[in-house]
Amino acid sequence: ADVFAEVLAADRVGLHDDFFALGGNSLLATLVVARLGAALDTSVPVRSIFEAPTVGRLAAVAERHTGTGRIALEAGLRPERVPLSLAQSRMWFLNRFDPASAVNNISMAVRLSGELDVAALQVAVADVIARHESLRTVYPEVDGVGYQQVLPAASVSVDLDPVPVAGAQVFADVAAVIERGFDVTTEVPLRARLLRLTDAPAEFVLVFVVHHIAGDGGSMGPLARDVMVAYEARSRGVEPGWAPLTVQYADYALWQRAVLGAEDDPGSLISQQIDYWTTTLAELPDEIGLPADRPRPAVASGRGASVEFAVDTELHSGLTTLARTHEATLFMVVHAALAVVLARLSGGDDVAVGTPIAGRGERELDDVIGMFVNTLVLRTSVDGGESFDALLARVRAADVAAFGHADVPFERLVEVLNPARSQARHPLFQVALAFQNLAQQEFALPGLRVSAVESPVTTAKFDLQVTLAEVGAGAGMAGSITYATDLFDAATVSKFADRLVRVLTAVAADATVPVGDIVLLDRIEAIALTHVHGAGVMASGTLGGILTAAVDEDRSAVAVRCDGVSYTYAELDDASNRLARLLLDRGARAETRIALALPRSYAMVVAVWAVAKTGAAFVPVDPTYPPERVTYMLADSGALLGVTAAEYAGGLPGAVEWLALDAPDVEAALDALPAGPVMGPTPVRHDNAAYLIYTSGSTGRPKGVTVTHAGLGGLLDTAAELYDLHPGARFLHICSPSFDPSVLEWCAAFSRGATLVIVPPHVIGGVELTELLANERVSHTIITPAVLSTVDPAGATDLQVVSVGGDASTPDLVSRWAPGRTYFNGYGPTETTIISSFARLEPGKPITIGAPIHGMSALVLDARLHPVPIGVPGELYLSGDALARGYHDRAGQTAGRFVANPFGVGGQRMYRTGDVVRWNGTGELEFVGRSDFQVKVRGFRVELGEIDQTLREHESVRFAVTLGKTLDSGATVLVAYVQPTVGAEIDTATLAEFVGDRLPGYMVPSAFVVIDQVPLTPIGKLDRKALPEPVFESVEFRAAETPMEQAIAEVMAQVLG
């Protein structure tokens, strides 16, 4: 009861009083444990206070642990060189690395109004320095190891002569004092400055700065108290009458090592706790991927700022009730809510948050200035389908366990776990949560009015640090978020605070809500992100009408150029009319399917026109496919008959009747038919099938996508406007007929009376394609990036419009091809009618996939179909009239990919693309990668597309693709395949450094494979399966042998952790 009363500052505590009901919290619980241990020689686990929170029940637990307390903390004999405490060791290394950094400075600044006795203040501060050895300790090194050297009090002085400063300049001068670093090997870790305001009589600002190696946030209370006591005494001409300290920080450092024991002793406290942490934090992600305003720099600057927010009285009360209902603390509730926000914004489910713990359990340390604070890593897995109260229960258990293993200094934990080191980020966690629910020390000096100087935050140790303080009974909580200005703008962090408060409000109202359903967006954001439509409505049109739109404008105009031969619109119209009549005689009509087994050719164009005129749907079949695959496609599609050429007819399966257009009997039959206009037996509707095209399937069997006429008009409307189509254009037909952009090639050319220039089937790129572009004076092309990369821009001077698609474009391609041309990036799955969004790309600007075309909508959603905030990766869903009907005869797969649009009108569908994208700040979509191209490296989900994009930004890289490879050990490593630009040589070490400067260490490929050519599939896309397998060789470990080698290896191991 006495310990409860002391810790809680309560007048009296009864046998049945509950610790938490009296105002106890997680941090005070750790203090109770320490005080009970010293008073009763017991070692009560922290979790016991949560399980037995009353005096009577906890007393019973303490009795069962009698005789297990820690050794007493006492002053004793010291060695010649007092070792650093374990926490100081890491701080010392950091200071040696960058002594100019102020990120580990702790400051206090107060305004003093009145008649200040400067001489008394000078002596008072000297008294405090004499009282606390830590304020007059330097940390020199011997053999690369730091130690504590306490200087005599008489040898340490602090200059407090008033420095005149104008009132307008005071904040800048205070900041200058605070932001100057310490070299702790030679400088005492205390700086004090007294500023006198020149434009205000009897106004001063007193500034104290302590380096973290000698003090912590909890040290500011003893420092303030002792300065007050000493000044009051010295202003009366007497010495301060404080009781001497029973221990100094050096005594604590020696005691700490004795209590923790040796790490190589399995029974020692430190060994047992390290075992806990190595298990708890195994495979912890190196970094949390929060959406930032700027890329993370290679070296963090440490610059920071802060924003403030508030939790009002009603919400504070609701959260307190929630905590008590679930036998948790307010800290745990906020921790769980913060984990939800971080998981939702990062797209991950493994969240680590750091939190400080005072580390002043022993009563002897209450008045000592020193570095006692420790940092705990609180790891939480977040499942969107789990209720908040269930998450809170797991957070409670994890936090209690962490508080029970709080003796291992964070700095030592970093060395033991040895995460991937980076100067760009804080190790193990990048977001911290601090709770200030202890009374703050008031600073008061006799005869003076004292007020705090709230100097702006200018440093940041973490990406984000959320700090909450209970203002007082019934007054809510004051919050602030300190943030790294390397990464974030104030507006972004303010929005983060809004989202945290929104989550807290939601769970206070209903703790059973699934955490993935808690609304993060405000109403305006939600509306904006669920109503992203292309300008205008979807234009109408059928494939037949689009293809033949320009026939009557100029029948003598050249419609097709193929193998050096020109075909007019009249010839194409007549030939397709005859074939259409023949197909109609065989039963072709709407909703029947005609297989077309022809390569890129004039004959293929005639066949497509003919099928469109009958109202049937065409099924492109590559005649070079294996017979088994063709047989499957014919059977699966239910093709009525097939159209081919004589050279392929013999190799095609006999599942259907094949009409070989150049066979004598077919030629004779066609010649006998009239060439006039054709009318099908029934009008073609927009919801009829236009074509059925096969894509690869996850089951190994291709699946047919039934695309209707509904989306063709809108796409063509957009393309005609963007491409500036006109009758004089010469549009390249390079896409395989089995690749749906070929449909856009045909429609784009023929709808405007332009000429379609057909690339012979054997030409796939390179010199041959360059020559064809020049000889045929091609002005427009739709092409894959991989094929375009093989062409010399200098050889295609007539080419004015380049539209890439099918794979990600690269900065190198844009810089080579965009100058002097219009360069588009078209994006769209087959299931949404070829292209759903366009972006115009320019050199030096971000590569995006743009915004939706006319009549289409884009939604970026999380796994529970909620819109994600701007900058947060999510899966892209597309909605609109251009959606395909679905997968032919695959109702289950159709239902899995074409789902109800929860944000649309009744009955509207949306297509789940499987592509991971994010909205940028300009309203365009950035492609992140495929959801099925995600790999997990060292516990972190990696989007391979992000690595590819970074590699392609290197000046020597023309093309890059990264794959995840699983080693025999089961570990996943990243392998990057890179093709150099013309004339360049790739140095893989330099390339690895280039990536490492821009991406986290876990995203740097372990191996680079330089390739001369990019392997392509028949439709011009990257063939990942054809990339060469890397060879990984194990290297035999050789230990250092000579004394010199061993010494160097030991130093390197120490420095590198």
Order of alpha helices (4+ residues) and beta strands (2+ residues): alpha-alpha-alpha-alpha-beta-alpha-beta-alpha-beta-beta-beta-beta-alpha-beta-beta-alpha-alpha-alpha-beta-alpha-alpha-beta-beta-alpha-alpha-beta-beta-beta-beta-alpha-alpha-alpha-beta-beta-alpha-beta-alpha-beta-alpha-beta-alpha-beta-alpha-beta-beta-alpha-beta-alpha-beta-alpha-beta-alpha-beta-alpha-beta-beta-beta-beta-beta-beta-alpha-beta-beta-beta-beta-beta-alpha-beta-beta-alpha-beta-alpha
